[in-house]
Amino acid sequence: MNVHRFAIGQSVILKGTIGMSHRPGTFRVTGRMPPRDNSPQYRIRNEEQRHERVVAENNLEEVNIGPF
């Protein structure tokens, strides 16, 4: 059984992948989806873009907010 690592509403960064076109930035998890190829899937959205993306968990990184 796969467990989703990221919560709905959590901020994440989309990892860069060769051949994958995307703009860098922070995304918000808007939904959890069933696994595909044993990897949990997520719907994510960037506030600057007007559409959601579906990505596998291994393409996401947690946003670390450190002390100021």
Phi and psi restraints in degrees (value plus and minus 20) as a CYANA .aco file:
   2 ASN   PHI    -110.9   -70.9
   2 ASN   PSI     120.8   160.8
   3 VAL   PHI    -133.5   -93.5
   3 VAL   PSI     112.4   152.4
   4 HIS   PHI     -91.2   -51.2
   4 HIS   PSI     111.7   151.7
   5 ARG   PHI    -101.8   -61.8
   5 ARG   PSI     -52.6   -12.6
   6 PHE   PHI    -125.3   -85.3
   6 PHE   PSI     123.6   163.6
   7 ALA   PHI    -113.8   -73.8
   7 ALA   PSI     134.7   174.7
   8 ILE   PHI     -82.7   -42.7
   8 ILE   PSI     112.3   152.3
   9 GLY   PHI      74.7   114.7
   9 GLY   PSI     -32.2     7.8
  10 GLN   PHI     -94.1   -54.1
  10 GLN   PSI     125.7   165.7
  11 SER   PHI    -107.7   -67.7
  11 SER   PSI     116.1   156.1
  12 VAL   PHI    -158.9  -118.9
  12 VAL   PSI     144.1   184.1
  13 ILE   PHI    -135.9   -95.9
  13 ILE   PSI     116.8   156.8
  14 LEU   PHI    -103.1   -63.1
  14 LEU   PSI      99.9   139.9
  15 LYS   PHI     -85.9   -45.9
  15 LYS   PSI     127.8   167.8
  16 GLY   PHI     -95.9   -55.9
  16 GLY   PSI     117.2   157.2
  17 THR   PHI    -153.9  -113.9
  17 THR   PSI     116.8   156.8
  18 ILE   PHI     -79.1   -39.1
  18 ILE   PSI     110.8   150.8
  19 GLY   PHI      64.0   104.0
  19 GLY   PSI     -22.3    17.7
  20 MET   PHI    -124.7   -84.7
  20 MET   PSI     103.0   143.0
  21 SER   PHI    -116.0   -76.0
  21 SER   PSI      99.6   139.6
  22 HIS   PHI    -179.5  -139.5
  22 HIS   PSI     138.1   178.1
  23 ARG   PHI    -110.3   -70.3
  23 ARG   PSI     119.0   159.0
  24 PRO   PHI     -87.6   -47.6
  24 PRO   PSI     137.2   177.2
  25 GLY   PHI     131.4   171.4
  25 GLY   PSI     157.6   197.6
  26 THR   PHI    -113.6   -73.6
  26 THR   PSI     117.5   157.5
  27 PHE   PHI    -138.1   -98.1
  27 PHE   PSI     137.8   177.8
  28 ARG   PHI    -133.8   -93.8
  28 ARG   PSI     114.4   154.4
  29 VAL   PHI     -92.3   -52.3
  29 VAL   PSI     102.4   142.4
  30 THR   PHI    -127.1   -87.1
  30 THR   PSI     -32.5     7.5
  31 GLY   PHI    -190.5  -150.5
  31 GLY   PSI     136.3   176.3
  32 ARG   PHI    -128.5   -88.5
  32 ARG   PSI     121.3   161.3
  33 MET   PHI    -146.4  -106.4
  33 MET   PSI     144.5   184.5
  34 PRO   PHI     -81.8   -41.8
  34 PRO   PSI     134.0   174.0
  35 PRO   PHI     -84.4   -44.4
  35 PRO   PSI     131.9   171.9
  36 ARG   PHI    -152.1  -112.1
  36 ARG   PSI     105.0   145.0
  37 ASP   PHI      35.6    75.6
  37 ASP   PSI      22.5    62.5
  38 ASN   PHI      44.1    84.1
  38 ASN   PSI       1.2    41.2
  39 SER   PHI    -143.8  -103.8
  39 SER   PSI     103.4   143.4
  40 PRO   PHI     -77.1   -37.1
  40 PRO   PSI     125.0   165.0
  41 GLN   PHI    -132.2   -92.2
  41 GLN   PSI     132.4   172.4
  42 TYR   PHI    -156.6  -116.6
  42 TYR   PSI     131.1   171.1
  43 ARG   PHI    -116.5   -76.5
  43 ARG   PSI     111.1   151.1
  44 ILE   PHI    -151.4  -111.4
  44 ILE   PSI     137.8   177.8
  45 ARG   PHI    -165.3  -125.3
  45 ARG   PSI     119.9   159.9
  46 ASN   PHI    -122.4   -82.4
  46 ASN   PSI     117.0   157.0
  47 GLU   PHI     -82.8   -42.8
  47 GLU   PSI     -42.9    -2.9
  48 GLU   PHI    -102.5   -62.5
  48 GLU   PSI     -35.0     5.0
  49 GLN   PHI    -129.5   -89.5
  49 GLN   PSI     132.1   172.1
  50 ARG   PHI    -121.1   -81.1
  50 ARG   PSI      -1.1    38.9
  51 HIS   PHI    -159.0  -119.0
  51 HIS   PSI     141.4   181.4
  52 GLU   PHI    -119.6   -79.6
  52 GLU   PSI     136.0   176.0
  53 ARG   PHI    -137.6   -97.6
  53 ARG   PSI     133.9   173.9
  54 VAL   PHI    -130.7   -90.7
  54 VAL   PSI     104.2   144.2
  55 VAL   PHI    -156.6  -116.6
  55 VAL   PSI     134.3   174.3
  56 ALA   PHI    -100.3   -60.3
  56 ALA   PSI     131.6   171.6
  57 GLU   PHI     -76.0   -36.0
  57 GLU   PSI     -56.1   -16.1
  58 ASN   PHI     -91.6   -51.6
  58 ASN   PSI     -23.5    16.5
  59 ASN   PHI    -120.5   -80.5
  59 ASN   PSI     -12.4    27.6
  60 LEU   PHI    -139.5   -99.5
  60 LEU   PSI     129.7   169.7
  61 GLU   PHI    -147.0  -107.0
  61 GLU   PSI     127.5   167.5
  62 GLU   PHI     -92.0   -52.0
  62 GLU   PSI     122.7   162.7
  63 VAL   PHI    -104.6   -64.6
  63 VAL   PSI      99.6   139.6
  64 ASN   PHI    -116.4   -76.4
  64 ASN   PSI      99.6   139.6
  65 ILE   PHI    -122.4   -82.4
  65 ILE   PSI      87.3   127.3
  66 GLY   PHI    -109.5   -69.5
  66 GLY   PSI     152.6   192.6
  67 PRO   PHI     -88.8   -48.8
  67 PRO   PSI     130.0   170.0
